[in-house]
């Protein structure tokens, strides 16, 4: 049997290799949406197509013809939508569930296979690494148990996808929230928390909270055109 693993985060290439060894299935990894076509999947004939950490819309002919399993870092139906990690931490939520659900036309609204708890402490990169381990376990459980997903229940809540300008920390007035903003954006591919002056942009990462103060690395960029004198 063959399964497909599709993800923007390259760390899932290693996850695919581990799952191949531990499940007895061959896992084929895709990171590019242009490579994931119905023609390719028809040739592979996968048992499941798993989508951890995927930011592209899935074509209807793919999710209707194949069993596509999505993973979302909220306790669905709460927190449908974009930037779940950042939206949760910005709201002061430090514990969540990863939800595995079947892909349907409506965003993040498909029936649920299973959920697993996830801590939201640490940097975004650390959280994503923990999430990858949890998702790998969820995939193994789904393959072994082949559960029939059940409809979502409860009141839904939608998270808007965060924009790069929302990483500006100039208006924050609470040191805990400032620390949360720095750490929740501290991952590859995300715009760092920043402050700007007329001529410079300061980006913060690797923060540690010392109670009365925050210690962090800062990258200072010159906003002016050309080289400084």
Helices and strands as residue ranges (DSSP letters): E 2-6, H 11-23, E 26-30, H 38-44, E 49-51, H 60-65, E 68-72, E 80-81, H 84-90, E 95-102, E 112-119, H 124-145, E 158-159, G 164-167, H 175-184, E 193-196, E 200-209, E 214-222
